[in-house]
Amino acid sequence: MQNPIYTISTIAKILQADVKLANEQTIIQYLIVDSRSVLVPENSLFFALSSHRNGHEFIGDAYHKQIRNFVITEEKYIALYPDCNFILVEDSLNALQKLATEHQQRFNLQKIAITGSNGKTMVKEWLYQLLAADFNIIRSPKSYNSQIGVPLSVWQINADHTLGIFEAGISAAGEMDTLAEVIQPQIGILTNIGEAHAEGFASKDEKLVEKLKLFKESELFIYSPDYVYGQDLSALPGQKKFTWSSTQGADLRIIAIAPVDGNCHLQAIYQNQEIDCLLPFKDKASIENGIICWATLLALGYSAAEAGLRLGRLSQVSMRLELKNGINQCSIIDDSYSADISSLAIALDFLNQQNQHPKKTVILSELFETGKDDQVLYTEIADLLAQKKVSRLIGIGAHLAQYAALFKCETLFFEDTDAFISDFANLQFSHETILVKGARRFEFGRISKMLTQKIHDTVLEIDLNAMVSNLQFYRSKIKPGIKIMAMVKAFSYGSGSFEIANLLQFHKVDYLAVAYADEGIALRKAGITLPIMVMSPEESAFEALIKHHLEPEIYSLEILNSFLKALPEGTSNYPVHLKIDSGMHRLGFDDAEIANLSSVLKNNHQINVQSVFSHLVASAEAEHDGFTRHQIDTFKVAAEKLIDGLGYKPLLHIANTSGISRWPDSQMDMVRLGIGLYGFDAGLNHNQGLQTVIVLKTTITQVKTVGVGESVGYSRKGVMPNGGKIATVKIGYADGYGRAFGNGTGKMLVNGQLVPTIGSICMDMTMLDVTGLEVSAGDEAIVFNKEHTIMQLAEDINTIPYEILTNISQRVKRIYFYE
């Protein structure tokens, strides 16, 4: 099946609208509703929607960002922009929905729709994890479940997708009919019916009836009878139905829920047999969401055994949060754009992932429109803070202060955000993790800005959800029971230290690996408890390495003997890892040394060999597949000799990132996942299946007009024969943007357009040729992202992505996004 090609004239016909077209053959690929979010302006269609603001007010902004295609309801704008394509409709939101509906009808893929009061995004993301191995899935980005978000999600369907998973949320009666038409799901999932978003409905019954409209044409409906109270069961949607419950008879009848070492063991009756599964979560919401996913897998025909296996490998999912370095050695979690009980719970879970500081502070605003009585609401919040071991609550809002007695931790209350800011100098914030969580009306962005470290405007953004997605991608490729060692050496490839390690620890990788002992020590001091292998242990660091329970790589008899001497008297079974040289010829024991090594280890009880491993040289390159096979065979032979000598079997591992994707028979007992976590795998075609994790961006400091023939930069390397306009941005070789990118070799995205560098790269600044573009000081310049990739930058200067990433200076501010 081919992807449809939409010209602006084709879209006008679909919408049956009046038009004024400057170029009727313009191809449209992107639908946008926010003038600030423009990727490819020439192929973007801007819908001027009216919600909190009239979207027509932003047509000028969109025009200045090179957008020339608009769907409008106010005819007067046509005359103002004669070089643009305009589609004139009665209702621009309805037009967006109608276009998305037409688009999805052109594809023959199965679609799952999810609605309910809570848990939609979590269930959607978990189903993605559970089904990604079997389907090419398109799913709602983030929590795009609204009248706008759903059509924008559906528009992303293409011919490669075999399954769509979309969530749908409504806030008032009459909204769901439209979303049902846009999605047209064959499978429907009702998560629950609770108090969330209750203000738009006369009753729970009305809300339930409205939500069920999503599934009116569905072939399969998955639900709990607990949530369809008062309904005529024979009138429920779905040609087939699958039920789950822990309180009454159902297709999946939960009979026991028991915590087990931080996990949750579920037992149920299914098809008259007892089945069970182990969920890697223990909180109430995750358990219910996990049961819904369990029911869905069974309803889709997966065996109980396969469903249980997959559920046990689920990873936690969260909403959008920003983790940033703060003042006085603090870590700041910025969730200053929304506040409700569900997202608060998610944010607190993320707070608990951060182990770098023992003290945890929450700055929280009043919560509105939850549908709950205030006494009940704030009692629940107080219990939640206690459960998450929050050290201090700073409450903002006079109403919240009335419930101060409910909170058992240290508390401080302010009437409003201005009062907090006025007293900021008298507050003590030091060596703690601070969650800033507030409703939009409280403008908590002002608080977050005060708490955040003041660093120049070049920022490396790390999408932690994308990293988790990549982790799950590789988990789907390894066999059950195989462990994962995640490489976090070199400051996690330039992306961070404890921030990345905390995430990987939370998502249950088995090992971390660093290059040097001081990297491992920093992680230990930040609260990382996972086993950590040190790949280049220095004799001078052995004492500190042992003190912090780090595990050295042993690659020679000399280093082995030195380490044995460094071990304190009486030490037994200290974990070490043996490196075999199978062809890399960098570090490791050669085949001729195995006999001597076995002799030293045979009766030695000071150490315990945790793993034996080697390193593939060219696992991504088909031309060297013969050598890769030779390495694998060589390693297996050497490992067997060592095992014979040891008398026990350590973990064996040789597969790196590309080894996982291209050499499944090299997985052995453990795999080492490195650059693949960050979205790069030379063994995959165009990194297919991986998400972009890292974006480097900076800002324009000044824009200048340069005359004909004038030069730009040091040594007059840059010349503008025809004159033009240059923009100076806040990044240079001291930030890691090397001199090799100078004189047009490098390019950056400015307002969606790729523009070249001009002149030599300076220590702290770079000049760009922005001739012909509307730019001004403060505008953003993207050094690399998912459109202008690190791969391209690496090719431009004849290097590899590793070097680009690891060269990014520590003075560049890191911001971690968590959705």
C-alpha positions in Angstrom: 0.0 0.0 0.0 1.3 3.4 -1.0 1.1 6.5 1.3 -1.4 8.9 -0.2 -0.1 12.2 -1.6 -2.1 15.2 -0.5 -1.9 18.4 -2.5 -3.5 21.5 -1.1 -6.1 21.3 -3.8 -6.9 17.6 -2.9 -7.4 18.7 0.8 -9.7 21.5 -0.3 -11.8 18.9 -2.2 -11.9 16.6 0.8 -13.1 19.5 3.0 -15.5 20.8 0.3 -14.3 24.3 1.0 -13.9 27.6 -0.8 -10.3 28.3 -1.7 -7.8 30.9 -2.8 -4.7 28.9 -4.0 -1.5 30.5 -5.0 0.0 27.1 -5.8 -2.6 24.3 -6.0 0.1 21.6 -6.3 1.7 22.3 -3.0 2.2 19.0 -1.2 1.0 18.8 2.5 2.6 16.4 4.9 2.3 18.1 8.3 -0.8 19.5 10.1 0.0 22.1 12.7 -2.1 24.1 15.2 0.7 25.9 16.9 2.8 28.5 15.1 5.7 27.7 17.4 5.9 24.1 16.3 7.1 24.2 12.7 9.3 21.6 11.2 9.0 21.7 7.4 7.0 24.9 6.7 6.7 24.4 3.0 4.8 21.2 3.5 2.8 22.3 6.5 -0.9 23.2 6.8 -1.7 25.6 9.6 -5.2 25.3 11.1 -6.3 28.6 12.7 -8.3 27.1 15.6 -10.2 29.1 18.2 -9.9 27.9 21.7 -8.3 30.0 24.5 -6.9 32.2 21.8 -8.0 32.9 18.3 -5.7 31.0 16.0 -6.0 33.6 13.3 -3.9 35.9 15.5 -0.9 33.7 14.9 -1.2 33.6 11.1 1.5 36.4 11.0 3.8 34.4 13.1 3.3 31.3 11.0 3.9 33.3 7.8 7.2 34.6 9.1 8.2 31.0 9.7 7.7 30.4 6.0 4.3 28.7 6.3 2.2 29.4 3.2 -0.8 27.0 3.7 -3.7 27.9 6.0 -7.2 26.6 6.9 -9.1 29.6 8.2 -12.7 30.8 9.0 -12.0 34.5 8.7 -11.9 35.6 5.1 -10.1 38.9 5.7 -6.7 37.2 6.0 -6.7 36.2 2.3 -6.0 39.7 1.1 -3.2 40.2 3.6 -1.1 37.3 2.3 -1.6 37.0 -1.5 1.2 34.5 -2.0 -0.4 31.9 0.3 -2.8 29.0 -0.1 -6.0 29.5 1.9 -8.8 27.0 2.5 -11.9 28.8 3.9 -14.2 26.7 6.1 -17.0 27.3 8.6 -15.3 25.4 11.4 -11.5 24.8 11.4 -11.6 22.2 14.1 -14.2 20.3 12.3 -12.1 20.6 9.1 -9.1 19.1 11.0 -11.2 16.2 12.2 -12.7 15.6 8.8 -9.3 15.5 7.1 -8.0 13.0 9.7 -11.0 10.8 9.2 -10.5 10.7 5.5 -6.8 9.9 6.0 -7.3 7.0 8.3 -10.0 5.5 6.0 -7.3 5.1 3.3 -5.5 2.5 5.4 -6.4 -1.1 6.3 -4.9 -1.3 9.8 -6.4 -2.6 13.0 -7.1 0.2 15.5 -7.4 0.1 19.3 -9.1 3.0 21.0 -8.8 3.6 24.7 -10.9 5.8 26.9 -11.7 6.2 30.6 -11.2 8.6 33.5 -7.6 7.6 34.2 -4.9 5.4 32.9 -5.4 5.9 29.2 -1.9 7.0 28.4 -0.3 4.4 30.6 -2.4 1.6 29.1 -1.6 2.9 25.6 2.1 3.0 26.3 2.2 -0.4 27.9 0.3 -1.9 25.1 2.8 -0.4 22.8 5.6 -2.2 24.8 3.7 -5.4 24.8 2.8 -5.5 21.1 5.7 -3.8 19.5 7.4 -7.1 18.7 4.5 -8.2 16.6 3.2 -5.0 15.0 4.5 -1.8 13.5 2.5 0.5 15.8 1.3 4.1 15.4 0.1 5.5 18.7 -1.0 8.8 20.1 2.1 10.9 20.9 2.3 11.9 24.6 -1.3 12.2 25.8 -2.8 13.5 22.6 -6.4 12.4 23.4 -8.4 15.6 22.8 -10.6 16.9 20.0 -7.3 18.3 18.5 -4.9 15.7 19.7 -6.8 12.7 18.3 -6.9 13.9 14.6 -3.2 15.0 14.9 -2.4 11.5 16.1 -4.4 9.8 13.4 -2.8 11.9 10.7 0.5 10.2 11.5 -0.8 6.8 10.2 1.2 5.6 7.2 1.3 2.5 5.0 3.9 0.8 7.1 1.7 0.7 10.2 -0.1 -2.5 11.0 -1.7 -1.4 14.3 -2.9 1.9 15.7 -3.4 2.6 19.4 -5.2 5.8 20.2 -6.5 7.3 23.4 -9.5 9.5 23.5 -10.5 11.9 26.2 -13.6 14.1 26.5 -14.5 16.9 28.9 -18.2 17.4 28.0 -21.2 15.6 26.5 -21.3 15.4 22.8 -17.6 15.2 22.1 -17.1 11.5 21.7 -19.1 11.0 18.6 -16.6 13.0 16.6 -13.6 11.1 18.0 -15.3 7.8 17.3 -15.6 8.9 13.7 -12.0 10.0 13.5 -10.6 6.8 14.9 -13.2 4.2 13.9 -11.6 1.5 16.2 -12.2 -2.2 15.8 -11.1 -2.8 19.4 -12.2 -0.7 22.3 -10.8 -0.6 25.9 -12.5 1.2 28.8 -9.9 1.8 31.5 -12.2 3.0 34.3 -14.8 5.6 35.2 -13.8 7.8 38.1 -13.8 11.4 39.3 -11.3 12.8 36.9 -12.8 15.4 34.4 -16.2 15.0 36.1 -17.0 18.7 35.9 -18.3 18.5 32.3 -21.0 15.9 33.0 -24.2 15.9 35.0 -23.3 12.5 36.5 -21.1 9.5 36.2 -23.8 7.7 34.3 -23.8 10.5 31.7 -20.0 10.4 31.4 -20.0 6.6 31.0 -22.7 6.8 28.3 -20.7 9.4 26.4 -17.4 7.5 26.6 -19.0 4.3 25.4 -19.9 6.0 22.2 -16.3 5.6 21.1 -16.8 1.9 20.7 -20.2 1.9 19.1 -18.9 0.1 15.9 -16.2 -1.9 17.5 -15.8 -5.6 17.0 -14.3 -6.3 20.4 -14.9 -4.4 23.7 -12.6 -4.9 26.7 -13.9 -3.6 30.0 -14.6 -4.3 33.7 -18.3 -4.8 34.7 -17.3 -2.8 37.8 -17.3 0.3 35.7 -20.5 -0.2 33.7 -22.9 0.0 36.6 -26.5 0.7 35.8 -26.0 -0.2 32.1 -28.0 -2.7 30.1 -25.2 -5.2 29.5 -26.9 -6.5 26.3 -26.7 -3.0 24.9 -23.0 -2.5 25.5 -20.9 -2.0 22.4 -18.8 -4.6 20.7 -19.8 -7.7 18.7 -17.5 -9.6 21.2 -16.8 -8.7 24.7 -14.0 -9.5 27.1 -14.3 -8.7 30.8 -12.0 -8.4 33.8 -12.8 -7.9 37.5 -11.5 -8.5 41.0 -14.9 -8.4 42.5 -17.3 -10.3 40.3 -17.4 -13.0 37.6 -15.5 -12.1 34.4 -13.5 -13.6 31.6 -10.4 -12.7 33.6 -11.3 -13.0 37.3 -8.6 -11.7 39.6 -8.4 -13.8 42.7 -5.3 -12.6 44.4 -3.0 -9.6 44.4 0.2 -9.9 46.5 3.3 -7.7 46.7 6.6 -9.6 46.0 9.9 -7.8 46.4 8.7 -4.5 44.9 6.6 -6.3 42.3 3.1 -7.5 42.3 2.0 -11.1 41.8 -1.4 -11.5 40.2 -3.5 -14.7 40.2 -6.6 -15.1 38.1 -9.1 -17.6 36.7 -9.2 -17.7 32.9 -11.0 -20.3 30.8 -11.6 -22.3 34.0 -7.9 -22.5 34.8 -5.7 -20.6 37.3 -3.1 -18.4 35.7 -0.7 -15.8 37.1 1.7 -13.1 36.2 4.3 -10.8 37.9 3.9 -7.1 37.3 7.1 -5.1 37.9 5.0 -2.5 39.8 3.2 -2.3 43.1 1.1 0.9 43.2 -2.6 0.6 42.8 -3.0 2.5 39.5 -0.2 0.5 37.8 -1.8 -2.8 39.0 -5.2 -1.9 37.5 -3.5 -0.7 34.3 -1.5 -3.9 34.2 -4.7 -6.0 34.6 -6.3 -4.1 31.7 -3.2 -4.9 29.6 -3.3 -8.5 30.7 -7.0 -8.7 29.7 -6.2 -7.1 26.3 -3.4 -9.6 25.5 -5.7 -12.5 26.3 -8.5 -11.0 24.4 -6.2 -10.7 21.4 -5.4 -14.4 21.5 -2.1 -14.5 23.3 -1.5 -17.5 25.5 -1.5 -17.0 29.2 2.1 -18.0 29.4 3.2 -15.5 26.7 1.1 -12.7 28.2 2.6 -13.3 31.6 6.1 -13.2 30.2 5.5 -9.9 28.4 3.9 -8.3 31.4 6.8 -9.1 33.5 9.0 -7.0 31.3 7.0 -3.8 31.3 8.7 -0.5 32.1 7.2 2.4 33.9 5.9 5.3 31.8 5.5 8.9 32.9 4.3 12.2 31.5 6.2 15.3 30.5 8.7 16.4 33.2 11.9 18.3 32.9 14.9 17.4 35.1 17.4 20.2 35.4 20.4 21.2 37.4 19.5 23.7 40.1 21.0 26.2 42.4 23.1 25.1 45.4 23.7 21.6 44.0 20.0 20.9 43.7 18.1 18.9 41.1 14.9 20.4 39.8 12.0 18.4 38.4 9.9 21.0 36.5 6.3 19.9 36.1 4.9 23.4 36.2 2.3 23.2 33.5 -0.4 21.0 35.0 -1.7 19.7 38.3 -4.0 16.8 39.0 -3.9 13.9 41.3 -2.9 11.4 38.6 0.0 13.4 37.2 1.1 14.3 40.7 1.4 10.6 41.4 3.5 10.1 38.3 5.7 13.1 39.1 6.3 11.8 42.6 7.3 8.4 41.1 9.9 10.3 39.0 11.0 12.2 42.1 11.6 8.9 43.8 13.8 7.7 40.9 16.2 10.5 41.8 18.7 9.1 44.3 21.3 11.8 44.1 20.0 13.7 47.2 18.4 12.2 50.4 16.2 15.3 50.8 13.1 15.6 48.6 11.0 18.8 48.4 7.7 19.3 46.7 6.5 22.7 45.7 2.7 22.2 45.0 -0.1 24.5 44.0 -3.8 24.1 44.8 -5.6 21.6 42.6 -8.8 22.4 40.8 -11.5 20.6 38.9 -10.7 17.2 40.2 -14.3 16.3 40.9 -13.4 15.4 44.5 -14.3 17.0 47.8 -11.3 19.1 49.0 -11.0 17.2 52.3 -10.9 13.9 50.5 -8.5 15.3 47.8 -5.9 16.8 50.2 -6.1 13.8 52.5 -5.2 11.7 49.5 -2.4 14.0 48.6 -1.0 14.0 52.1 -1.1 10.2 52.1 0.7 10.2 48.8 3.5 12.5 50.0 3.9 10.4 53.1 4.0 7.2 51.0 6.7 8.7 48.7 8.7 9.9 51.7 8.7 13.6 50.8 10.8 15.6 53.2 9.2 19.0 52.8 6.0 20.4 51.2 5.9 24.1 50.1 2.2 24.7 49.4 1.1 27.7 47.3 -2.5 28.9 47.4 -4.6 30.1 50.3 -7.1 27.3 50.0 -4.3 24.6 50.2 -3.1 26.2 53.5 -6.4 25.4 55.1 -5.5 21.7 55.0 -2.0 22.2 56.5 -2.8 19.8 59.4 -3.1 16.9 57.0 0.5 16.9 56.0 3.0 15.1 58.3 6.2 16.3 56.7 7.9 19.7 57.1 5.5 22.3 55.6 5.5 25.9 54.5 2.6 27.7 52.8 2.3 30.9 50.7 -0.8 32.6 49.6 0.3 32.8 45.9 3.3 32.6 43.7 4.2 36.2 44.1 4.4 35.7 47.9 6.8 32.8 47.4 9.0 34.8 45.0 9.1 37.7 47.4 10.3 35.5 50.2 12.7 33.4 48.0 15.9 34.9 49.4 14.9 33.7 52.9 14.3 30.1 51.8 16.9 27.4 52.0 17.4 25.1 49.0 20.6 23.1 49.0 21.6 19.5 48.0 18.0 18.3 47.5 15.7 17.2 44.7 12.8 19.6 44.2 9.6 18.8 42.3 7.8 21.9 41.1 4.2 20.9 40.4 1.6 23.5 39.7 -1.6 24.3 37.8 -0.9 26.7 34.8 -2.7 29.6 36.5 0.0 29.7 39.2 2.7 30.4 36.7 5.2 28.0 38.4 7.5 28.5 35.5 8.7 31.6 37.3 9.6 29.5 40.3 11.4 26.9 38.2 13.4 29.6 36.6 14.6 30.9 40.0 15.6 27.5 41.1 17.4 26.5 37.9 21.1 27.0 37.5 21.9 30.0 35.4 23.9 28.8 32.4 24.1 30.2 28.9 21.4 29.5 26.3 22.9 26.4 24.7 21.0 23.4 25.8 21.3 19.6 25.3 17.8 18.1 25.7 17.6 14.5 26.5 14.2 12.7 26.0 14.2 10.1 28.7 11.0 8.5 27.3 12.7 8.1 24.0 15.6 6.4 25.8 13.1 4.1 27.6 11.5 3.3 24.2 14.9 2.4 22.8 15.6 0.2 25.8 12.3 -1.5 25.2 13.1 -1.9 21.5 16.2 -3.9 22.4 14.4 -5.8 25.1 12.0 -7.0 22.5 14.9 -8.4 20.5 16.6 -10.4 23.2 15.5 -13.8 24.5 13.8 -14.3 27.8 16.2 -14.3 30.8 19.0 -12.5 29.1 20.5 -9.7 31.1 21.3 -6.2 30.0 24.4 -4.2 30.8 23.9 -0.6 29.9 27.0 1.5 29.0 27.1 4.8 30.8 30.8 5.5 30.3 32.1 9.0 29.2 29.3 10.8 31.1 26.7 8.5 29.4 28.0 9.4 26.0 27.8 13.1 26.9 24.2 13.0 27.9 24.5 12.9 31.7 25.6 10.9 34.7 23.2 10.1 37.5 20.3 11.3 35.5 20.7 8.5 33.0 21.8 5.9 35.5 18.8 6.6 37.7 16.5 6.1 34.7 18.2 2.8 33.8 18.1 1.6 37.3 14.4 2.5 37.6 13.8 0.5 34.4 15.6 -2.5 35.7 18.7 -3.0 33.6 20.9 -5.5 35.3 24.3 -3.9 35.1 25.9 -0.5 34.4 29.4 -0.1 32.9 31.7 2.9 33.1 35.2 3.5 31.8 37.0 4.6 35.0 36.5 4.2 38.7 35.8 7.9 39.3 32.7 7.6 37.1 31.5 4.7 39.1 32.2 6.4 42.4 30.2 9.5 41.3 27.2 7.2 40.5 27.5 5.5 43.9 27.5 8.9 45.6 24.4 9.7 43.6 22.6 6.7 45.1 23.0 4.2 42.3 22.9 0.7 43.7 23.1 -1.4 40.5 26.2 -3.5 39.9 28.8 -1.3 38.1 31.6 -2.7 36.0 34.7 -0.6 35.6 36.2 -1.2 32.2 39.6 0.5 32.7 40.5 0.1 36.3 43.6 1.9 37.4 45.8 0.4 40.1 45.9 3.8 41.9 42.1 3.6 42.2 41.7 0.1 43.5 41.2 1.1 47.1 38.4 3.5 46.2 36.9 1.0 43.8 36.7 -1.6 46.5 35.3 0.9 49.0 32.4 1.8 46.7 31.7 -1.8 45.6 32.6 -1.4 42.0 33.5 -4.4 39.9 36.7 -4.3 37.8 37.4 -5.6 34.3 40.4 -7.8 34.5 42.2 -7.9 31.2 45.7 -9.1 32.0 47.6 -11.3 34.6 49.4 -8.1 35.8 46.2 -6.3 36.6 44.7 -9.4 38.2 47.7 -9.9 40.5 47.7 -6.2 41.4 44.0 -6.3 42.3 44.4 -9.5 44.4 47.1 -7.7 46.4 44.8 -4.7 46.9 41.9 -6.7 48.3 41.7 -6.4 52.1 42.7 -9.5 54.1 39.8 -11.9 54.5 38.0 -10.7 51.4 36.1 -13.5 49.6 34.2 -13.7 46.3 34.8 -10.1 45.3 33.1 -9.7 41.9 35.3 -9.3 38.8 34.9 -9.5 35.0 37.3 -11.2 32.7 38.0 -9.7 29.2 39.0 -12.0 26.3 40.7 -10.7 23.2 38.8 -12.3 20.4 40.2 -10.1 17.7 39.9 -6.4 18.8 43.5 -6.5 20.0 43.0 -3.6 22.4 42.6 -5.2 25.8 42.0 -8.8 27.0 43.5 -12.2 27.5 44.8 -14.0 24.4 44.1 -17.7 23.9 47.7 -18.5 25.0 47.1 -16.9 28.4 44.0 -18.8 29.3 45.8 -21.8 30.9 47.8 -19.5 33.2 44.8 -17.5 34.0 42.8 -20.6 34.9 45.7 -21.8 37.1 45.7 -18.5 39.1 41.9 -18.5 39.5 41.3 -22.2 40.2 41.8 -22.2 43.9 41.4 -18.5 44.6 38.5 -17.6 46.8 39.2 -13.9 47.1 37.4 -13.1 43.9 34.4 -14.5 42.0 34.2 -14.2 38.2 30.8 -12.6 37.6 31.2 -12.5 33.8 33.5 -13.4 31.0 33.2 -11.2 27.9 34.7 -9.9 24.7 34.1 -7.1 22.2 32.9 -7.4 18.7 34.9 -5.3 16.2 32.5 -4.9 13.3 29.1 -6.3 14.2 27.2 -3.7 12.2 29.1 -4.2 9.0 28.1 -7.0 6.6 31.4 -7.0 4.9 33.0 -8.2 8.1 30.4 -10.8 9.0 33.0 -13.6 8.5 35.3 -12.0 11.1 32.4 -11.4 13.5 31.5 -15.1 13.3 35.2 -15.9 13.9 35.1 -13.7 17.0 32.0 -15.3 18.4 33.5 -18.8 17.9 36.9 -17.8 19.3 35.2 -16.3 22.4 33.1 -19.4 23.0 36.1 -21.7 22.9 38.1 -19.5 25.3 35.1 -19.1 27.6 34.6 -22.9 27.8 38.3 -23.3 28.8 37.9 -20.8 31.6 34.7 -22.4 32.8 36.4 -25.8 33.0 39.1 -24.2 35.0 36.8 -22.2 37.3 34.4 -25.1 38.1 31.4 -22.7 37.8 29.8 -20.8 35.0 29.9 -17.0 34.9 27.7 -14.8 32.7 29.0 -14.8 29.1 28.6 -11.7 26.9 29.9 -10.4 23.6 27.0 -8.7 21.9 27.1 -4.9 21.7 24.3 -2.7 20.3 24.7 -3.9 16.7 25.3 -7.4 17.9 21.9 -7.4 19.5 20.2 -6.2 16.3 22.2 -8.3 13.8 23.6 -11.3 15.7 20.8 -12.9 17.8 22.9 -16.0 18.4 25.5 -13.9 20.1 23.3 -12.9 23.0 24.5 -15.6 25.4 23.8 -14.7 29.0 24.0 -10.9 28.8 24.2 -8.1 26.2 25.9 -4.7 26.4 23.7 -1.9 25.2 25.4 1.4 24.5 24.8 3.8 21.6 21.5 2.1 20.8 20.0 3.6 23.9 20.6 7.0 22.4 18.9 6.2 19.1 21.9 5.0 17.0 22.5 1.6 15.6 24.7 1.2 12.5 23.3 -2.3 12.2 19.8 -1.0 11.6 18.6 0.6 8.3 18.3 4.3 9.2 18.0 3.4 12.9 14.6 2.0 12.2 12.6 1.4 15.3 14.7 3.7 17.4 13.7 7.2 18.7 15.8 10.3 18.8 16.9 10.9 22.3 19.1 14.0 22.1 18.6 17.5 20.7 21.2 20.2 20.8 20.0 23.7 20.5 21.2 27.2 21.0 20.0 30.8 20.5 20.7 33.7 18.2 22.6 36.5 20.0 22.6 39.1 17.2 21.7 39.5 13.6 23.8 41.6 11.2 23.6 42.8 7.6 26.9 42.3 5.8 27.9 44.2 2.7 29.0 42.9 -0.7 32.4 41.2 -0.5 32.8 41.6 3.3 34.4 38.9 5.4 33.1 37.2 8.5 35.1 35.8 11.4 38.7 35.1 12.3 41.4 35.1 9.5 38.6 36.4 7.2 37.8 32.8 6.2 34.1 33.7 5.6 33.3 35.9 2.6 29.9 37.0 1.4 30.4 38.0 -2.3 26.9 39.2 -2.6 26.4 40.5 0.9 23.6 39.2 3.1 22.6 38.6 6.7 24.4 36.7 9.4 23.2 35.4 12.8 25.6 34.8 15.6 24.7 31.9 17.9 25.8 31.0 21.4 27.9 27.9 20.6 31.5 27.3 19.7 34.3 24.8 19.9 34.5 25.2 23.7 31.0 23.7 23.8 31.9 20.9 21.5 30.9 22.4 18.1 34.3 21.9 16.6 36.2 24.0 14.1 35.7 21.4 11.4 32.1 22.6 11.1 33.3 26.1 9.9 33.0 27.7 6.5 29.8 26.1 5.5 30.6 22.5 6.4 28.2 22.6 9.3 24.5 23.6 9.1 21.8 24.4 11.7 18.1 24.6 11.6 16.7 28.1 12.0 13.0 28.6 11.7 12.8 25.2 10.0 15.4 26.0 7.4 18.9 24.6 7.2 21.4 27.4 7.1 25.2 27.0 6.7 27.9 28.3 9.0 30.1 31.0 7.6 33.6 31.8 8.7 35.6 29.9 11.3 34.0 28.5 14.4 34.9 30.6 17.5 35.5 29.4 21.0 32.0 30.5 22.2 30.2 31.6 19.1 29.4 30.5 15.5 28.1 32.6 12.6 25.4 31.4 10.3 24.4 32.7 6.9 20.6 33.5 7.3 20.2 35.6 4.2 16.6 35.6 3.1 15.2 34.5 6.4 13.2 36.5 9.0 15.2 36.0 12.2 16.0 38.0 15.2 18.0 37.8 18.5 16.6 35.2 20.8 15.4 32.9 18.0 16.3 29.2 18.3 18.9 27.4 16.3 18.9 23.6 16.2 22.4 22.1 16.0 20.9 18.6 15.7 17.6 16.8 16.2 15.6 14.1 14.6 15.3 16.0 11.3 18.9 17.3 11.1 20.6 14.3 12.7 23.8 13.6 14.5 24.5 11.1 11.8 24.5 13.9 9.2 26.8 16.0 11.4 29.2 13.0 11.8 29.2 12.4 8.0 29.9 16.1 7.4 33.2 16.0 9.3 34.0 12.3 8.6 33.6 11.0 12.1 31.0 9.0 14.1 28.1 9.9 16.3 30.0 8.8 19.4 32.6 11.6 18.9 29.9 14.3 18.3 28.1 13.3 21.5 31.0 12.9 23.8 32.6 16.2 22.7 29.6 18.2 24.0 31.1 20.3 26.8 29.9 20.1 30.4 29.1 23.8 30.4 26.2 23.0 28.0 23.1 22.8 30.2 21.4 19.4 30.2 17.6 19.3 30.4 15.9 15.9 30.8 12.4 15.5 29.4 10.2 12.8 30.8 6.7 12.4 29.3 
